Amino acid sequence: MSEPIARLPKRVIRSFAQTNSRYNLIGEGDRVMLGLSGGKDSLTLAHLLLRTQRHAPFNFDFLAVTIDYGMGEDLTRIAAHCAEYGIPYQIEKTNIFESAPDHIRENSSFCSYFSRMRRGALYSVAKRLGYTTLALAHHLDDAAESFFMSLFYGGKMRSMPPIYKAADHDIRVVRPLIKVREAQLAECARENGFPVVGDENCPAFAMNVKMPHARSETKQWLHDLESARPGLFDQLRHSFETVDIASFTDDRFVNRVGQ
């Protein structure tokens, strides 16, 4: 019996392919490891990578890896889904959850800690298994939210690049979905009945910590703004591709005429 094939939206496939081609994310001979959380975004990316591996005019290795925080999370549905569709998959067990109380103050925000530890675990697994590229499922909404969070809360103008080299690691990090809308990924997951993992595997629900508010508030602000300006995210997508660095007051980029 042949493995089933997910029904992926043409516009998502097209965006994935164009982004991959434009920024040379994945090509011949690459060894790609996907950070698979089990959410709608990473599950859709797993199927896109599987489709690309089967149909692209180049060959690459691909492995999906889920980081087990060590809090007793149930990953059987993700494992079963990957086995059903022929997605190469591995669970990496860690003690991140056990060690968290020694590093997170009571009632403090947990997101940055767990995100940093999860990313570090993915780097370690990739290096150990010989994978040179780490694929993450961040999308355009993530990039927009990060930009405005950095602007409003961090005093910097920064977002999410489609590709970069991880500091202190010889690993390329790629984001093939960086121009796809979150709603498109949610629709894909619903239509295919993907076994999406929700908040049940979030470490925050098992800890006495303050729930983060900056991202949820920024997401709601963008939602309200888009309701009034339906083309907002098209403009943001274009703006992220067309940055006029010299128009700001950063000393590194100011055009000092006559000097």
Beta strands, then each sheet from edge to edge (+ up, - down):
strand 1: 31-35
strand 2: 61-68
strand 3: 89-93
strand 4: 133-135
strand 5: 163-165
strand 6: 172-174
sheet 1: 3+ 2+ 1+ 4+ 6+ 5-
end
